[in-house]
């Protein structure tokens, strides 16, 4: 059994401005990451009164990356370690207060990192579900959307032939996913399990952009009927059920993602 990081050479992992220690929401438990002199990494969960004290070894090649994350799930029963590895793939470890741990959840590869797009696995608001993209073959353009059930340790397929990465709502357990069926592209709005699923776009040639409004009450999709550079651009707005649609069409097919300009004070 590993000992707490009080021995010489042990350290709490983190960057210069971030120490990877996390209190549970109720303040009754503390979780922290540390390594021994041999650079083996551990997660410890302890209670101030000494009633809980457990340590689990994990693989952690790149935990000091600013992309990696370490946090409690909302139920205060599990700690999650999302490790963005040097090969550009995510590794997820879940460690339960009951001593049950799921390593490399759910034994799958997560979509690689492209430019500024990071397909971060997303937990549901109650912490019971983990939504993620599985990319078994990095040379394949299509991948799968799956959901992992924290209580059972089992994962299920939600959408096959996924294109790009899902757009997750910020404050709701909803996402918008783009997927291919034969030679056409579709967009659906769904919950993490896919049991509530609403069609938004059908038979598109290409989808240029999917985004949620700040209040998570609307989705906007930019798409074209033909996958050509001259096809008119459709902008479709809808609510979280794919209803109350409003469509706009423009002759100009190019969509620019403009970054905000930082103003300096003179």
NUVOGU-678224 format. One record per residue: residue number from 1; residue in three letters; y, z negated, x of N, C-alpha, C in turn. Coordinates in nm, 3 decimals, padded with zeros to 5 digits, always signed. Atoms other than C-alpha are relative to their C-alpha. Layout:
PT  resi  resn       ny       nz       nx      cay      caz      cax       cy       cz       cx
PT   NUM   ala        Y        Z        X        Y        Z        X        Y        Z        X
...
This chain:
PT  resi  resn       ny       nz       nx      cay      caz      cax       cy       cz       cx
PT     1   unk  -00.120  +00.000  +00.086  +00.000  +00.000  +00.000  +00.123  +00.000  +00.088
PT     2   unk  -00.122  -00.006  -00.078  +00.340  +00.095  +00.138  +00.085  -00.123  -00.027
PT     3   unk  -00.090  +00.112  +00.017  +00.592  -00.181  +00.193  +00.139  +00.049  -00.030
PT     4   unk  -00.137  -00.037  +00.033  +00.953  -00.186  +00.081  +00.077  +00.036  +00.125
PT     5   unk  -00.071  -00.051  -00.117  +01.212  -00.024  +00.310  +00.083  -00.108  +00.070
PT     6   unk  -00.068  +00.103  -00.077  +01.295  -00.344  +00.498  -00.051  -00.002  +00.143
PT     7   unk  +00.054  -00.005  -00.134  +01.084  -00.263  +00.800  +00.088  +00.087  +00.089
PT     8   unk  -00.083  -00.080  -00.091  +01.254  -00.117  +01.112  -00.034  +00.148  -00.011
PT     9   unk  +00.020  -00.144  +00.006  +01.303  +00.258  +01.089  -00.004  +00.056  -00.140
PT    10   unk  +00.002  -00.049  +00.137  +01.283  +00.276  +00.709  +00.142  +00.025  -00.048
PT    11   unk  -00.134  -00.032  +00.049  +01.574  +00.422  +00.515  -00.006  +00.045  -00.144
PT    12   unk  -00.013  -00.057  +00.134  +01.690  +00.508  +00.166  +00.049  +00.142  +00.015
PT    13   unk  -00.037  -00.140  -00.017  +01.707  +00.886  +00.137  +00.127  +00.032  -00.076
PT    14   unk  -00.122  -00.044  +00.068  +02.030  +01.059  +00.043  +00.092  +00.067  +00.101
PT    15   unk  -00.099  -00.059  -00.088  +02.323  +01.251  +00.181  +00.101  -00.107  +00.038
PT    16   unk  -00.097  +00.099  -00.046  +02.621  +01.081  +00.343  +00.076  -00.063  -00.115
PT    17   unk  -00.078  +00.054  +00.111  +02.792  +01.037  +00.007  -00.085  -00.026  -00.124
PT    18   unk  +00.086  +00.021  +00.117  +02.487  +00.988  -00.220  -00.126  -00.072  +00.042
PT    19   unk  +00.122  +00.076  -00.026  +02.219  +00.721  -00.201  -00.090  +00.013  -00.122
PT    20   unk  +00.089  -00.027  +00.112  +01.914  +00.794  -00.411  -00.063  -00.129  -00.052
PT    21   unk  +00.049  +00.117  +00.073  +01.882  +00.465  -00.599  +00.047  +00.014  -00.144
PT    22   unk  -00.033  -00.018  +00.141  +01.879  +00.455  -00.978  -00.042  -00.123  -00.081
PT    23   unk  +00.031  +00.106  +00.095  +01.901  +00.169  -01.229  -00.045  +00.062  -00.132
PT    24   unk  +00.035  -00.038  +00.136  +01.725  +00.204  -01.562  +00.119  -00.031  -00.091
PT    25   unk  -00.116  +00.012  +00.089  +01.964  +00.230  -01.855  +00.023  -00.144  -00.045
PT    26   unk  -00.013  +00.139  +00.046  +01.893  -00.127  -01.969  +00.024  -00.097  +00.115
PT    27   unk  -00.028  +00.086  -00.114  +01.940  -00.261  -01.616  -00.112  -00.094  +00.038
PT    28   unk  +00.111  +00.092  -00.027  +01.596  -00.426  -01.606  -00.090  +00.049  +00.113
PT    29   unk  +00.081  -00.056  -00.107  +01.445  -00.195  -01.341  +00.087  +00.082  +00.094
PT    30   unk  -00.067  -00.082  -00.101  +01.560  -00.028  -01.020  -00.104  +00.090  +00.065
PT    31   unk  +00.086  -00.095  -00.070  +01.402  +00.285  -00.873  +00.074  +00.052  +00.122
PT    32   unk  -00.066  -00.054  -00.119  +01.472  +00.408  -00.523  -00.099  +00.081  +00.084
PT    33   unk  +00.077  -00.084  -00.091  +01.350  +00.669  -00.276  +00.020  -00.050  +00.143
PT    34   unk  -00.013  +00.041  -00.140  +01.276  +00.575  +00.082  -00.110  +00.065  +00.082
PT    35   unk  +00.100  -00.059  -00.088  +01.082  +00.695  +00.383  -00.034  -00.099  +00.111
PT    36   unk  +00.042  +00.085  -00.112  +00.882  +00.521  +00.655  +00.029  +00.073  +00.132
PT    37   unk  -00.030  -00.065  -00.129  +00.914  +00.596  +01.029  -00.073  +00.132  +00.021
PT    38   unk  +00.075  -00.127  -00.012  +00.655  +00.876  +00.990  +00.054  +00.106  -00.097
PT    39   unk  -00.067  -00.092  +00.093  +00.885  +01.043  +00.732  -00.080  +00.026  -00.127
PT    40   unk  +00.064  -00.006  +00.131  +00.646  +00.987  +00.442  +00.097  -00.058  -00.102
PT    41   unk  -00.096  +00.042  +00.103  +00.854  +00.954  +00.125  -00.071  -00.073  -00.113
PT    42   unk  +00.054  +00.082  +00.107  +00.796  +00.695  -00.147  +00.104  -00.019  -00.110
PT    43   unk  -00.085  +00.047  +00.109  +00.936  +00.604  -00.487  -00.045  -00.142  -00.033
PT    44   unk  +00.030  +00.138  +00.038  +00.954  +00.230  -00.556  +00.072  -00.033  -00.130
PT    45   unk  -00.059  +00.050  +00.124  +01.016  +00.073  -00.897  -00.017  -00.151  +00.001
PT    46   unk  +00.004  +00.145  -00.009  +01.107  -00.295  -00.896  +00.089  -00.059  -00.109
PT    47   unk  -00.084  +00.072  +00.095  +01.254  -00.553  -01.133  +00.067  -00.116  +00.072
PT    48   unk  -00.070  +00.110  -00.065  +01.511  -00.817  -01.038  -00.077  -00.131  -00.003
PT    49   unk  +00.072  +00.127  +00.010  +01.281  -01.098  -01.156  -00.135  +00.003  +00.072
PT    50   unk  +00.123  -00.010  -00.077  +00.989  -00.970  -00.946  -00.124  +00.028  -00.081
PT    51   unk  +00.117  -00.023  +00.085  +00.762  -00.900  -01.243  -00.056  +00.142  +00.017
PT    52   unk  +00.044  -00.138  -00.024  +00.744  -00.527  -01.157  +00.029  +00.036  +00.145
PT    53   unk  -00.018  -00.046  -00.139  +00.690  -00.394  -00.806  -00.111  +00.099  +00.031
PT    54   unk  +00.100  -00.103  -00.028  +00.513  -00.064  -00.745  +00.063  +00.109  +00.086
PT    55   unk  -00.046  -00.104  -00.093  +00.537  +00.209  -00.483  -00.099  +00.115  -00.002
PT    56   unk  +00.084  -00.121  +00.006  +00.405  +00.567  -00.499  +00.048  +00.100  +00.104
PT    57   unk  -00.034  -00.102  -00.099  +00.395  +00.825  -00.219  +00.017  +00.135  -00.070
PT    58   unk  -00.022  -00.135  +00.052  +00.534  +01.172  -00.299  +00.025  +00.095  +00.115
PT    59   unk  -00.037  -00.103  -00.098  +00.579  +01.499  -00.113  +00.147  +00.033  -00.021
PT    60   unk  -00.145  -00.023  +00.013  +00.947  +01.552  -00.040  +00.050  +00.067  +00.127
PT    61   unk  -00.041  -00.074  -00.119  +01.039  +01.826  +00.202  +00.151  +00.017  +00.010
PT    62   unk  -00.142  -00.037  -00.002  +01.400  +01.877  +00.100  +00.080  -00.085  -00.099
PT    63   unk  -00.068  +00.085  +00.098  +01.517  +01.578  -00.105  +00.147  -00.019  +00.030
PT    64   unk  -00.141  +00.019  -00.033  +01.847  +01.565  +00.081  +00.085  +00.120  -00.042
PT    65   unk  -00.076  -00.113  +00.055  +01.944  +01.900  -00.072  +00.083  -00.048  -00.117
PT    66   unk  -00.085  +00.039  +00.112  +02.234  +01.863  -00.313  -00.053  +00.051  -00.133
PT    67   unk  +00.060  -00.050  +00.123  +02.021  +02.055  -00.566  -00.109  -00.093  -00.054
PT    68   unk  +00.107  +00.089  +00.043  +01.746  +01.790  -00.576  +00.058  -00.114  -00.084
PT    69   unk  -00.048  +00.104  +00.090  +01.769  +01.519  -00.842  -00.104  -00.110  -00.015
PT    70   unk  +00.084  +00.119  +00.013  +01.632  +01.171  -00.903  +00.061  -00.085  -00.111
PT    71   unk  -00.061  +00.068  +00.113  +01.680  +00.996  -01.239  -00.107  -00.061  -00.091
PT    72   unk  +00.084  +00.057  +00.104  +01.532  +00.785  -01.518  +00.003  +00.089  -00.123
PT    73   unk  +00.002  -00.066  +00.130  +01.420  +00.950  -01.839  +00.060  -00.095  -00.104
PT    74   unk  -00.069  +00.084  +00.099  +01.596  +00.825  -02.155  -00.082  -00.118  -00.052
PT    75   unk  +00.083  +00.108  +00.053  +01.298  +00.608  -02.254  -00.012  -00.118  +00.096
PT    76   unk  +00.009  +00.106  -00.101  +01.332  +00.395  -01.934  -00.145  -00.030  +00.038
PT    77   unk  +00.140  +00.021  -00.034  +00.956  +00.439  -01.888  -00.047  +00.088  +00.115
PT    78   unk  +00.039  -00.094  -00.105  +00.951  +00.722  -01.634  +00.120  +00.032  +00.090
PT    79   unk  -00.099  -00.050  -00.096  +01.138  +00.824  -01.321  -00.040  +00.142  +00.037
PT    80   unk  +00.027  -00.140  -00.036  +01.169  +01.196  -01.242  +00.063  +00.031  +00.135
PT    81   unk  -00.052  -00.051  -00.127  +01.210  +01.351  -00.898  -00.011  +00.151  -00.006
PT    82   unk  -00.005  -00.146  -00.001  +01.319  +01.716  -00.905  +00.040  +00.042  +00.140
PT    83   unk  -00.019  -00.032  -00.141  +01.283  +01.842  -00.552  +00.012  +00.151  +00.017
PT    84   unk  -00.019  -00.143  -00.027  +01.433  +02.181  -00.467  -00.046  +00.027  +00.143
PT    85   unk  +00.066  -00.012  -00.129  +01.209  +02.288  -00.181  +00.056  +00.115  +00.083
PT    86   unk  -00.053  -00.101  -00.092  +01.280  +02.503  +00.122  -00.047  +00.141  -00.034
PT    87   unk  +00.048  -00.133  +00.038  +01.075  +02.790  -00.024  +00.069  +00.053  -00.125
PT    88   unk  -00.075  -00.047  +00.116  +01.321  +02.815  -00.316  -00.066  -00.030  -00.132
PT    89   unk  +00.070  +00.036  +00.123  +01.085  +02.659  -00.573  +00.020  -00.148  -00.030
PT    90   unk  -00.012  +00.139  +00.042  +01.106  +02.338  -00.773  -00.135  -00.070  +00.006
PT    91   unk  +00.115  +00.089  +00.016  +00.861  +02.053  -00.743  +00.048  -00.119  -00.083
PT    92   unk  -00.036  +00.110  +00.088  +00.866  +01.786  -01.015  -00.107  -00.108  +00.007
PT    93   unk  +00.090  +00.115  +00.005  +00.711  +01.439  -00.988  +00.051  -00.096  -00.106
PT    94   unk  -00.032  +00.101  +00.101  +00.703  +01.192  -01.279  -00.076  -00.127  +00.031
PT    95   unk  +00.063  +00.127  -00.032  +00.634  +00.826  -01.209  +00.028  -00.099  -00.112
PT    96   unk  -00.015  +00.089  +00.114  +00.571  +00.587  -01.495  +00.002  -00.146  +00.040
PT    97   unk  -00.003  +00.144  -00.022  +00.646  +00.217  -01.512  -00.140  -00.059  -00.017
PT    98   unk  +00.137  +00.047  +00.022  +00.285  +00.178  -01.628  -00.093  +00.035  +00.117
PT    99   unk  +00.080  -00.034  -00.117  +00.168  +00.309  -01.289  -00.061  +00.138  -00.004
PT   100   unk  +00.053  -00.137  +00.010  +00.066  +00.654  -01.416  +00.101  +00.098  +00.058
PT   101   unk  -00.090  -00.097  -00.063  +00.210  +00.935  -01.206  -00.054  +00.141  -00.018
PT   102   unk  +00.034  -00.142  +00.004  +00.212  +01.313  -01.253  +00.069  +00.066  +00.118
PT   103   unk  -00.057  -00.061  -00.118  +00.260  +01.496  -00.926  +00.000  +00.152  -00.012
PT   104   unk  -00.015  -00.145  +00.006  +00.380  +01.854  -00.894  -00.019  +00.048  -00.143
PT   105   unk  +00.011  -00.030  +00.143  +00.420  +01.867  -01.272  +00.045  +00.142  -00.026
PT   106   unk  +00.138  +00.021  +00.042  +00.258  +02.063  -01.423  -00.090  +00.090  +00.080
PT   107   unk  +00.084  -00.078  -00.092  +00.084  +02.213  -01.120  +00.036  +00.149  -00.008
PT   108   unk  -00.046  -00.139  +00.014  +00.293  +02.529  -01.139  +00.122  +00.021  +00.088
PT   109   unk  -00.120  -00.035  -00.075  +00.563  +02.711  -00.950  +00.115  +00.018  -00.097
PT   110   unk  -00.119  -00.019  +00.081  +00.914  +02.703  -01.088  +00.078  +00.119  +00.055
PT   111   unk  -00.072  -00.121  -00.038  +01.138  +03.008  -01.084  +00.086  -00.019  +00.123
PT   112   unk  -00.074  +00.015  -00.126  +01.304  +03.070  -00.747  +00.150  +00.002  -00.021
PT   113   unk  -00.146  +00.010  +00.002  +01.670  +03.028  -00.666  +00.060  +00.137  +00.035
PT   114   unk  -00.064  -00.128  -00.025  +01.877  +03.346  -00.694  +00.151  -00.019  -00.002
PT   115   unk  -00.146  +00.011  -00.010  +02.239  +03.346  -00.577  +00.046  -00.136  -00.054
PT   116   unk  -00.050  +00.127  +00.052  +02.413  +03.081  -00.791  -00.074  -00.042  -00.128
PT   117   unk  +00.077  +00.033  +00.120  +02.145  +03.065  -01.064  -00.116  -00.091  +00.040
PT   118   unk  +00.107  +00.094  -00.031  +01.921  +02.758  -01.041  -00.076  -00.032  -00.128
PT   119   unk  +00.077  +00.025  +00.123  +01.645  +02.748  -01.305  -00.053  -00.143  -00.003
PT   120   unk  +00.037  +00.141  -00.001  +01.645  +02.369  -01.328  -00.087  -00.034  -00.121
PT   121   unk  +00.077  +00.046  +00.116  +01.364  +02.225  -01.545  +00.082  -00.099  -00.081
PT   122   unk  -00.083  +00.081  +00.088  +01.516  +02.049  -01.847  -00.085  -00.096  -00.083
PT   123   unk  +00.067  +00.098  +00.084  +01.407  +01.729  -02.020  +00.065  -00.004  -00.137
PT   124   unk  -00.055  +00.021  +00.134  +01.447  +01.672  -02.392  +00.081  -00.129  -00.001
PT   125   unk  -00.089  +00.116  +00.007  +01.698  +01.410  -02.505  -00.077  -00.131  -00.002
PT   126   unk  +00.079  +00.123  +00.004  +01.422  +01.155  -02.569  -00.090  -00.017  +00.122
PT   127   unk  +00.080  +00.008  -00.121  +01.250  +01.231  -02.237  -00.147  +00.027  -00.020
PT   128   unk  +00.142  -00.023  +00.029  +00.920  +01.323  -02.405  -00.049  +00.137  +00.046
PT   129   unk  +00.038  -00.138  -00.030  +00.925  +01.693  -02.313  +00.076  +00.050  +00.122
PT   130   unk  -00.063  -00.068  -00.113  +00.998  +01.896  -02.000  -00.016  +00.150  -00.021
PT   131   unk  +00.001  -00.146  +00.016  +01.093  +02.262  -02.049  +00.022  +00.063  +00.136
PT   132   unk  -00.010  -00.061  -00.134  +01.043  +02.485  -01.746  -00.046  +00.145  -00.003
PT   133   unk  +00.048  -00.137  -00.017  +00.989  +02.841  -01.631  -00.107  +00.001  +00.108
PT   134   unk  +00.110  -00.014  -00.096  +00.663  +02.922  -01.457  -00.001  +00.143  +00.052
PT   135   unk  -00.006  -00.132  -00.065  +00.665  +03.210  -01.210  -00.121  +00.012  +00.092
PT   136   unk  +00.121  -00.002  -00.084  +00.303  +03.251  -01.089  +00.006  +00.105  +00.110
PT   137   unk  -00.009  -00.108  -00.099  +00.383  +03.576  -00.907  +00.146  +00.031  +00.024
PT   138   unk  -00.142  -00.016  -00.028  +00.720  +03.591  -00.736  +00.042  +00.146  +00.005
PT   139   unk  -00.033  -00.143  -00.001  +00.697  +03.971  -00.720  +00.008  +00.057  -00.142
PT   140   unk  +00.000  -00.047  +00.139  +00.668  +03.995  -01.099  +00.137  -00.026  -00.062
PT   141   unk  -00.131  +00.014  +00.062  +00.989  +04.052  -01.297  -00.004  -00.097  -00.117
PT   142   unk  +00.012  +00.084  +00.119  +00.856  +03.853  -01.594  -00.068  -00.132  +00.036
PT   143   unk  +00.062  +00.128  -00.021  +00.757  +03.489  -01.613  -00.020  -00.067  -00.136
PT   144   unk  +00.036  +00.069  +00.124  +00.663  +03.226  -01.873  +00.088  -00.122  -00.021
PT   145   unk  -00.067  +00.123  +00.039  +00.849  +02.954  -02.060  -00.106  -00.096  -00.051
PT   146   unk  +00.102  +00.097  +00.039  +00.636  +02.640  -02.092  +00.065  -00.134  -00.030
PT   147   unk  -00.048  +00.136  +00.028  +00.671  +02.283  -02.212  -00.108  -00.097  +00.046
PT   148   unk  +00.090  +00.105  -00.050  +00.516  +01.974  -02.050  +00.020  -00.125  -00.084
PT   149   unk  -00.005  +00.121  +00.081  +00.431  +01.671  -02.267  -00.021  -00.122  +00.091
PT   150   unk  +00.004  +00.111  -00.094  +00.509  +01.355  -02.071  -00.110  -00.100  -00.036
PT   151   unk  +00.100  +00.103  +00.035  +00.275  +01.126  -02.275  -00.141  +00.043  +00.035
PT   152   unk  +00.138  -00.047  -00.019  -00.035  +01.345  -02.236  -00.023  +00.067  +00.135
PT   153   unk  +00.017  -00.070  -00.127  +00.032  +01.525  -01.906  -00.049  +00.142  -00.016
PT   154   unk  +00.047  -00.137  +00.024  -00.046  +01.861  -02.066  +00.118  +00.094  -00.021
PT   155   unk  -00.105  -00.100  +00.019  +00.160  +02.180  -02.066  -00.050  +00.109  -00.094
PT   156   unk  +00.033  -00.105  +00.096  +00.172  +02.458  -02.326  +00.092  +00.119  +00.022
PT   157   unk  -00.080  -00.122  -00.006  +00.290  +02.818  -02.324  +00.089  +00.010  -00.123
PT   158   unk  -00.093  -00.018  +00.112  +00.601  +02.875  -02.539  +00.035  +00.147  -00.016
PT   159   unk  -00.035  -00.143  +00.005  +00.709  +03.232  -02.452  -00.057  +00.068  +00.125
PT   160   unk  +00.045  -00.084  -00.111  +00.539  +03.493  -02.237  +00.102  +00.113  +00.018
PT   161   unk  -00.089  -00.113  -00.029  +00.724  +03.788  -02.077  +00.147  -00.040  -00.011
PT   162   unk  -00.138  +00.046  -00.003  +01.042  +03.584  -02.034  +00.079  +00.082  +00.101
PT   163   unk  -00.090  -00.072  -00.091  +01.336  +03.770  -01.876  +00.111  -00.095  +00.041
PT   164   unk  -00.106  +00.090  -00.046  +01.578  +03.574  -01.661  -00.039  -00.143  -00.028
PT   165   unk  +00.024  +00.142  +00.024  +01.616  +03.204  -01.734  +00.060  -00.041  -00.133
PT   166   unk  -00.053  +00.042  +00.130  +01.670  +03.025  -02.066  +00.140  -00.059  +00.014
PT   167   unk  -00.131  +00.065  +00.008  +02.020  +02.913  -02.168  -00.019  -00.126  -00.084
PT   168   unk  +00.023  +00.126  +00.070  +01.990  +02.545  -02.259  +00.130  -00.054  -00.058
PT   169   unk  -00.114  +00.069  +00.058  +02.227  +02.373  -02.499  +00.019  -00.133  +00.073
PT   170   unk  -00.028  +00.120  -00.078  +02.396  +02.074  -02.340  -00.040  -00.128  -00.072
PT   171   unk  +00.021  +00.126  +00.073  +02.362  +01.812  -02.614  -00.107  +00.010  -00.107
PT   172   unk  +00.106  -00.016  +00.099  +02.076  +01.947  -02.825  -00.126  +00.048  +00.072
PT   173   unk  +00.126  -00.048  -00.056  +01.708  +02.013  -02.755  -00.026  +00.142  -00.048
PT   174   unk  +00.008  -00.141  +00.039  +01.767  +02.384  -02.807  +00.021  +00.087  +00.121
PT   175   unk  -00.023  -00.097  -00.106  +01.760  +02.689  -02.588  -00.001  +00.139  -00.060
PT   176   unk  +00.004  -00.142  +00.037  +01.816  +03.063  -02.615  -00.075  +00.073  +00.110
PT   177   unk  +00.087  -00.065  -00.097  +01.553  +03.276  -02.445  -00.003  +00.150  -00.024
PT   178   unk  +00.010  -00.147  +00.004  +01.543  +03.649  -02.364  -00.140  +00.039  +00.044
PT   179   unk  +00.137  -00.038  -00.032  +01.201  +03.812  -02.366  -00.024  +00.146  -00.038
PT   180   unk  +00.030  -00.143  +00.020  +01.046  +04.158  -02.362  -00.126  +00.017  -00.083
PT   181   unk  +00.116  -00.040  +00.077  +00.811  +04.311  -02.616  -00.010  +00.152  +00.010
PT   182   unk  +00.017  -00.143  -00.029  +00.681  +04.653  -02.509  +00.125  +00.050  +00.072
PT   183   unk  -00.114  -00.058  -00.071  +00.995  +04.853  -02.428  +00.135  -00.052  -00.050
PT   184   unk  -00.126  +00.053  +00.052  +01.257  +04.642  -02.609  +00.019  -00.145  +00.044
PT   185   unk  -00.036  +00.135  -00.042  +01.438  +04.317  -02.533  +00.045  -00.079  -00.123
PT   186   unk  -00.032  +00.086  +00.113  +01.475  +04.027  -02.778  +00.061  -00.132  +00.048
PT   187   unk  -00.054  +00.132  -00.028  +01.664  +03.696  -02.790  -00.033  -00.091  -00.117
PT   188   unk  +00.032  +00.099  +00.102  +01.542  +03.389  -02.980  +00.070  -00.132  +00.030
PT   189   unk  -00.045  +00.139  -00.014  +01.683  +03.042  -03.042  -00.117  -00.089  -00.041
PT   190   unk  +00.117  +00.081  +00.029  +01.417  +02.772  -03.033  +00.014  -00.141  +00.056
PT   191   unk  +00.006  +00.133  -00.059  +01.337  +02.409  -02.966  -00.094  +00.006  +00.120
PT   192   unk  +00.077  -00.002  -00.123  +01.147  +02.304  -02.654  -00.146  +00.040  -00.021
PT   193   unk  +00.141  -00.031  +00.024  +00.804  +02.341  -02.816  -00.021  +00.140  -00.056
PT   194   unk  +00.012  -00.131  +00.062  +00.878  +02.674  -02.986  -00.045  -00.006  -00.145
PT   195   unk  +00.042  +00.012  +00.140  +00.771  +02.534  -03.324  +00.113  +00.037  -00.095
PT   196   unk  -00.117  -00.049  +00.073  +01.125  +02.593  -03.454  +00.058  +00.116  +00.080
PT   197   unk  -00.040  -00.120  -00.074  +01.210  +02.948  -03.353  +00.068  +00.098  -00.094
PT   198   unk  -00.079  -00.087  +00.085  +01.475  +03.180  -03.493  +00.039  +00.126  +00.077
PT   199   unk  -00.034  -00.127  -00.063  +01.526  +03.548  -03.414  +00.151  +00.020  -00.001
PT   200   unk  -00.143  -00.026  -00.011  +01.874  +03.634  -03.291  +00.027  +00.147  +00.027
PT   201   unk  -00.017  -00.141  -00.034  +01.858  +03.979  -03.128  -00.137  +00.066  +00.004
PT   202   unk  +00.123  -00.076  -00.003  +01.587  +04.239  -03.180  +00.029  +00.143  +00.044
PT   203   unk  +00.000  -00.141  -00.041  +01.518  +04.578  -03.019  +00.123  +00.039  +00.082
PT   204   unk  -00.110  -00.034  -00.090  +01.794  +04.563  -02.759  -00.052  +00.079  +00.120
PT   205   unk  +00.037  -00.069  -00.123  +01.795  +04.787  -02.456  +00.017  -00.091  +00.120
PT   206   unk  -00.026  +00.093  -00.110  +01.943  +04.520  -02.230  +00.085  -00.115  -00.053
PT   207   unk  -00.082  +00.118  +00.032  +02.088  +04.169  -02.259  +00.079  -00.036  +00.125
PT   208   unk  -00.089  +00.022  -00.114  +02.387  +04.108  -02.035  +00.034  -00.147  +00.021
PT   209   unk  -00.044  +00.139  -00.011  +02.470  +03.745  -02.112  -00.039  -00.078  -00.124
PT   210   unk  +00.027  +00.093  +00.110  +02.363  +03.447  -02.326  +00.067  -00.132  +00.035
PT   211   unk  -00.071  +00.124  -00.030  +02.581  +03.134  -02.354  +00.021  -00.081  -00.127
PT   212   unk  -00.026  +00.092  +00.111  +02.636  +02.828  -02.575  +00.147  -00.038  -00.002
PT   213   unk  -00.136  +00.051  +00.013  +02.970  +02.712  -02.710  +00.003  -00.145  +00.050
PT   214   unk  -00.008  +00.137  -00.053  +03.098  +02.376  -02.573  -00.058  -00.105  -00.095
PT   215   unk  +00.054  +00.098  +00.094  +02.993  +02.196  -02.894  -00.145  +00.028  -00.038
PT   216   unk  +00.140  -00.035  +00.024  +02.646  +02.359  -02.893  -00.028  +00.046  -00.142
PT   217   unk  +00.021  -00.043  +00.138  +02.699  +02.488  -03.247  -00.014  +00.151  -00.013
PT   218   unk  +00.008  -00.146  +00.004  +02.712  +02.859  -03.160  -00.058  +00.054  +00.130
PT   219   unk  +00.050  -00.076  -00.114  +02.543  +03.105  -02.929  +00.067  +00.136  +00.000
PT   220   unk  -00.055  -00.135  -00.012  +02.698  +03.425  -02.800  -00.092  +00.081  +00.092
PT   221   unk  +00.085  -00.091  -00.078  +02.493  +03.720  -02.671  +00.073  +00.131  +00.020
PT   222   unk  -00.053  -00.133  -00.031  +02.627  +04.029  -02.498  -00.118  +00.092  +00.030
PT   223   unk  +00.117  -00.084  -00.013  +02.381  +04.316  -02.529  +00.034  +00.145  -00.031
PT   224   unk  -00.017  -00.143  +00.028  +02.343  +04.695  -02.551  -00.126  +00.054  -00.067
PT   225   unk  +00.114  -00.063  +00.067  +02.121  +04.917  -02.764  -00.084  +00.079  +00.099
PT   226   unk  +00.070  -00.072  -00.105  +02.033  +05.140  -02.468  +00.030  -00.069  +00.134
PT   227   unk  -00.019  +00.060  -00.133  +01.986  +05.017  -02.113  +00.062  +00.103  +00.093
PT   228   unk  -00.073  -00.097  -00.081  +02.246  +05.253  -01.968  +00.138  -00.057  +00.031
PT   229   unk  -00.132  +00.050  -00.042  +02.579  +05.200  -01.794  +00.110  +00.041  -00.096
PT   230   unk  -00.104  -00.047  +00.091  +02.767  +05.384  -02.070  -00.021  -00.046  -00.144
PT   231   unk  +00.028  +00.045  +00.137  +02.611  +05.217  -02.377  +00.106  -00.101  -00.044
PT   232   unk  -00.098  +00.097  +00.050  +02.862  +05.027  -02.596  -00.055  -00.142  +00.006
PT   233   unk  +00.039  +00.139  -00.013  +02.855  +04.652  -02.551  +00.017  -00.072  -00.133
PT   234   unk  -00.004  +00.079  +00.122  +02.770  +04.436  -02.853  +00.018  -00.147  +00.036
PT   235   unk  -00.019  +00.144  -00.015  +02.897  +04.077  -02.868  -00.039  -00.064  -00.133
PT   236   unk  +00.052  +00.060  +00.123  +02.699  +03.874  -03.123  +00.013  -00.152  +00.007
PT   237   unk  -00.012  +00.144  +00.014  +02.786  +03.520  -03.234  -00.094  -00.044  -00.112
PT   238   unk  +00.088  +00.054  +00.105  +02.543  +03.304  -03.437  -00.007  -00.151  +00.015
PT   239   unk  +00.018  +00.144  -00.009  +02.472  +02.941  -03.521  -00.136  -00.031  +00.060
PT   240   unk  +00.123  +00.040  -00.069  +02.175  +02.742  -03.389  -00.126  +00.044  -00.073
PT   241   unk  +00.115  -00.052  +00.074  +01.950  +02.894  -03.656  -00.003  +00.153  +00.002
PT   242   unk  -00.007  -00.146  -00.004  +02.042  +03.254  -03.573  +00.069  +00.060  -00.120
PT   243   unk  -00.068  -00.047  +00.121  +02.241  +03.277  -03.896  +00.152  +00.001  +00.022
PT   244   unk  -00.147  -00.011  -00.007  +02.614  +03.327  -03.977  +00.043  +00.087  +00.118
PT   245   unk  -00.027  -00.092  -00.112  +02.622  +03.623  -03.741  +00.132  +00.072  -00.017
PT   246   unk  -00.120  -00.083  -00.007  +02.937  +03.801  -03.636  -00.017  +00.090  +00.121
PT   247   unk  +00.020  -00.098  -00.107  +02.918  +04.119  -03.431  +00.128  +00.074  +00.031
PT   248   unk  -00.110  -00.083  -00.047  +03.178  +04.298  -03.225  -00.057  +00.104  +00.096
PT   249   unk  +00.046  -00.108  -00.088  +03.131  +04.628  -03.045  +00.118  +00.052  +00.078
PT   250   unk  -00.105  -00.055  -00.084  +03.335  +04.755  -02.754  -00.050  +00.125  +00.070
PT   251   unk  +00.037  -00.123  -00.072  +03.340  +05.093  -02.584  -00.021  -00.028  +00.148
PT   252   unk  +00.003  +00.028  -00.144  +03.359  +04.921  -02.246  -00.121  -00.088  +00.031
PT   253   unk  +00.126  +00.071  -00.017  +03.010  +04.817  -02.135  -00.001  -00.104  +00.111
PT   254   unk  +00.003  +00.092  -00.113  +03.106  +04.620  -01.823  +00.049  -00.138  -00.042
PT   255   unk  -00.036  +00.137  +00.033  +03.112  +04.242  -01.865  +00.022  -00.076  +00.130
PT   256   unk  -00.034  +00.071  -00.123  +03.285  +04.039  -01.597  -00.008  -00.150  -00.023
PT   257   unk  +00.004  +00.145  +00.003  +03.214  +03.675  -01.527  +00.112  -00.049  +00.092
PT   258   unk  -00.116  +00.036  -00.079  +03.555  +03.556  -01.416  +00.001  -00.148  +00.032
PT   259   unk  -00.008  +00.139  -00.042  +03.577  +03.236  -01.216  +00.143  -00.051  -00.022
PT   260   unk  -00.134  +00.052  +00.019  +03.872  +03.007  -01.294  +00.080  -00.001  +00.130
PT   261   unk  -00.087  -00.002  -00.118  +04.166  +03.033  -01.059  +00.054  -00.140  +00.024
PT   262   unk  -00.052  +00.131  -00.033  +04.251  +02.712  -00.881  +00.146  +00.011  +00.042
PT   263   unk  -00.141  -00.005  -00.031  +04.624  +02.661  -00.879  +00.038  -00.112  +00.096
PT   264   unk  -00.046  +00.100  -00.096  +04.788  +02.482  -00.590  +00.143  -00.035  -00.031
PT   265   unk  -00.136  +00.044  +00.026  +05.098  +02.275  -00.636  +00.085  +00.017  +00.125
PT   266   unk  -00.090  -00.019  -00.115  +05.391  +02.363  -00.419  +00.076  -00.128  +00.027
